[in-house]
Structure formats: C-alpha cells, structure tokens
Amino acid sequence: MRRIDNSTLRDDDGSISIQNRIRGMFQYGTTWYSKMQSQDYACDRLSKTLGSEHIALCNLTLPGTSIIIPIILISPQGVRVIIPSPPRGVFRAKGEAWMKFGGSRSRRFTNAKPNLQTRAMDMAGAVHRFLRDQGFPLPEVEAILVFTNPRTHIDTAKPRVRIVQADAIDHFAANLQQFQPIMDLEDINAILEALINPKTPETEAEEAEPSIGLEPDDEPAETS
C-alpha cells in the first residue's frame, strides 16, 4: 500500500518531533498525538496485506472545506474513509447511536460524545459529494471506524458504519481484496489527482476555451 501523508507536522521521514507534537496538541487538542499514533498503526497493519495498487491518502484537508480526513483509502474496490481511533473501553454501536459502558458504577451503556459513527458518516459523505462534483460517479464512499487498542471491545447491533477492531485489521484488508474491482489504475490516479489538485471553475474554463487555430505567423485570408 502506498501512503501519501499531507500533514505539515510530520518530518520527511514521517516522524513527529517533540516540537510538532506540542504544536499539534495546541492546534488540534490533547488527543491529537494519540490519534496520529493510531493512524500509523492502522496504516502499518494495512500495508502488510494491501499491495501498491491501494493508496492511503492521509490527513488531507478536503478541498473547499476545513475538514481533515484521517485516511482516504483509494483501491480498485472503491473509495473508503477510515478513521483510526485509540480509545480504550467497552462501546456499543447500535444503529446510528454510539455508547460507552459506564463500568462498575452505572453498569450500563450511555451515549458517548463525540459520536464516532456520526463523525465517520459525515466525513465519508463529504468525500462522496466532493468526488461526485469532480465527475466521479462512485456508488458510495464507505465509512470505517478502526480501533487500534487491543483492549477495546465494540458491541455492534446493525451499526451505520463498518467497525473494525484491532485484532481484525488484517482480516478486513484481506476481505477487501475479495470484492469485485470497480476501478483500474487510471481511475485510481485520476481520483488521487482530483483530491490533491481539484478542478475549479477557473481551471475548467481554461480547459474549455477553444483555440483560434492560427499559427503566430498566420493571417486571415483577404476577401474580395
């Protein structure tokens, strides 16, 4: 799997210095670094199974928005938004709800904030709309939550997004390759280019502008 990281807080070798770690936590919150570590873990695990025809576009600010997408996985089998998450505990994904088990005190599940399912669906929806506007009629962009802490357990009951726990990342990657391909390498590169260098109304106008068809030394023929 090829990984393209757009974070300005990573060094050339992909590491995050102490200074950038502090900057990132001030800019994005105290959990930012743990989320980046979770992202590294997920990408490393996926890379063990997925070949170079799969591209992980990481930390892209979706053009025209302020939304930073953790991972956009572009594969022959389609486009997926993956949100790696590091929290530890027992959670439940039921329908659109996202709940956490209260432990020894409450002994029950209560709604948790933020709702990671809603966040994943919103990001996948935003990427889908953007690609559709760029001319890619994809049937969907699947939303996936990947949990990287092996001590985290998710109880699922018809969740709205795909849930992948730490011990199932390899299985998810292997299963993905069993799906029917819907894109070739040209399609994948075109989507990658659209995400990194999207078309704007100005560039579309320039591409559509007709040429006059005269060489510099040509002159219109005289009429009698």
DRENVODO-268723 format. One record per residue (C-alpha): residue number from 1; x, y, z. Coordinates in steps of 0.2 Angstrom, whole numbers, plus 5000, padded with zeros to 4 digits. Each point is the difference from the previous one (the first is absolute). Layout:
# DRENVODO-268723
    i     x     y     z
  NUM     X     Y     Z
...
END
This chain:
# DRENVODO-268723
    i     x     y     z
    1  5000  5000  5000
    2  5006  5017  4995
    3  4998  5013  5014
    4  5000  5019  4996
    5  4999  5011  5015
    6  4995  5018  4999
    7  5003  5005  5018
    8  5012  5015  5002
    9  5005  4994  5018
   10  5009  4984  4994
   11  5018  5001  4995
   12  5006  4993  4984
   13  5003  4983  5007
   14  4982  5000  5007
   15  5004  5002  5018
   16  4993  5014  5011
   17  5013  5010  5010
   18  4997  5006  5018
   19  4997  5017  4994
   20  4987  4995  4987
   21  4992  4989  5012
   22  4997  5015  5012
   23  4995  5011  4985
   24  4987  4986  4994
   25  4993  4998  5018
   26  4998  5019  5001
   27  4992  5001  4983
   28  4989  4985  5000
   29  4998  4995  5018
   30  5008  4989  5013
   31  4995  4983  4992
   32  5008  5005  4983
   33  5017  4991  5002
   34  4991  4984  5006
   35  4989  5001  4984
   36  5015  5002  4989
   37  5008  4984  5009
   38  4984  4991  4997
   39  5001  5005  4981
   40  5018  4994  4999
   41  4995  4983  5007
   42  4985  4998  4989
   43  5010  5004  4984
   44  5014  4988  5005
   45  4988  4986  5003
   46  4991  5004  4983
   47  5017  5001  4991
   48  5004  4982  5005
   49  4985  4993  4989
   50  4996  5014  4987
   51  5011  5002  4985
   52  5006  5015  4991
   53  4984  5002  4990
   54  4992  5006  5016
   55  5003  5018  5006
   56  4998  5007  5017
   57  4998  5019  4999
   58  5003  5006  5018
   59  4995  5017  5009
   60  4993  5008  4984
   61  4990  5016  5003
   62  4986  4997  4988
   63  5000  5014  4987
   64  4988  5013  5003
   65  4997  4996  5018
   66  5010  5000  5017
   67  4997  4981  5002
   68  5016  4990  5003
   69  4997  4982  4994
   70  5011  4988  5010
   71  5001  4986  4986
   72  4993  5000  4983
   73  5003  4982  4993
   74  4999  5000  4981
   75  5000  4982  4994
   76  4994  4990  4984
   77  4985  4995  5011
   78  4995  5019  5003
   79  5003  5014  5012
   80  4999  4999  5019
   81  5002  5012  5014
   82  5009  4992  5015
   83  5000  5008  5017
   84  5013  4992  5011
   85  4995  5002  5019
   86  5011  4996  5015
   87  4987  5001  5015
   88  5000  4986  5012
   89  4984  4992  5007
   90  4984  4992  4996
   91  4988  5008  4987
   92  4984  4996  4991
   93  4996  5005  4982
   94  4981  4998  4998
   95  4992  5008  4985
   96  5007  5017  4999
   97  5003  5001  5019
   98  5017  4999  5008
   99  5001  4995  5019
  100  5012  4996  5013
  101  4999  4988  5014
  102  5001  5009  5017
  103  5010  4987  5009
  104  4997  4995  5018
  105  4990  5015  5005
  106  4985  5001  4988
  107  5002  4982  4992
  108  4991  5006  4984
  109  5003  5008  4983
  110  4998  5019  4999
  111  5002  5012  4984
  112  5018  5004  4998
  113  5006  5017  4992
  114  5006  5002  4987
  115  4990  4988  4990
  116  5013  4991  4990
  117  4987  4993  4989
  118  4993  5016  4995
  119  5017  5008  4998
  120  5005  4985  4988
  121  4984  5002  4990
  122  5002  5019  4998
  123  5018  4998  4994
  124  4996  4986  4988
  125  4985  5010  4993
  126  5010  5016  4998
  127  5013  4990  4990
  128  4986  4992  4989
  129  4993  5016  4996
  130  5016  5008  4996
  131  5005  4986  4988
  132  4983  5000  4992
  133  5002  5019  4997
  134  5017  4996  4992
  135  4991  4988  4988
  136  5003  4983  5008
  137  4983  4991  5001
  138  5005  4988  5014
  139  4986  4990  5008
  140  5006  5004  5017
  141  5014  5004  5012
  142  5000  4988  5014
  143  5003  5007  5018
  144  5011  4989  5011
  145  5005  5001  5018
  146  5016  4991  5004
  147  5004  4998  5019
  148  5019  4997  5003
  149  5000  4996  5019
  150  4999  4981  5002
  151  4991  5003  5017
  152  4985  5009  4991
  153  4985  4990  4997
  154  4985  5006  4989
  155  4983  4992  5002
  156  4991  5002  4983
  157  4982  5000  4996
  158  4997  5004  4981
  159  5012  5015  5001
  160  4999  5014  4986
  161  5019  4998  4997
  162  5012  4986  4999
  163  5009  4996  5017
  164  5017  4992  4999
  165  5008  4995  5017
  166  5019  4999  5002
  167  5001  4981  4998
  168  4990  5001  4984
  169  5010  5013  4990
  170  5009  4986  4990
  171  4983  4991  4996
  172  4992  5016  4994
  173  5015  5003  4988
  174  4999  4983  4994
  175  4981  5000  4998
  176  5001  5017  4990
  177  5010  4991  4987
  178  4987  4987  4997
  179  4987  5014  4994
  180  4997  5002  4982
  181  5012  5014  4993
  182  4991  5015  4993
  183  5015  5011  4996
  184  5016  4998  4990
  185  5017  5009  5003
  186  4995  5014  4989
  187  4984  5003  5010
  188  5009  4999  5017
  189  5013  5013  4994
  190  4987  5012  4993
  191  4991  4999  5017
  192  5016  5004  5009
  193  5004  5014  4989
  194  4982  5007  5002
  195  5003  5000  5019
  196  5017  5008  5000
  197  4997  5012  4986
  198  4982  5002  4998
  199  4992  5008  4985
  200  4993  5018  5003
  201  4988  5010  4989
  202  5015  5010  4994
  203  5010  4985  4995
  204  4985  4992  4991
  205  4997  5016  4990
  206  5018  5000  4995
  207  4999  4982  4994
  208  4984  5004  4991
  209  5006  5015  4991
  210  5001  4997  4981
  211  5016  5004  4991
  212  4999  5011  4985
  213  5010  4988  4989
  214  5012  5013  4993
  215  5019  4998  5001
  216  5009  5016  5006
  217  5005  5005  4982
  218  4983  4996  4992
  219  4989  5014  4994
  220  4982  4999  4995
  221  4997  4998  4981
  222  4995  5016  4991
  223  4982  5000  4993
  224  4996  5009  4984
END
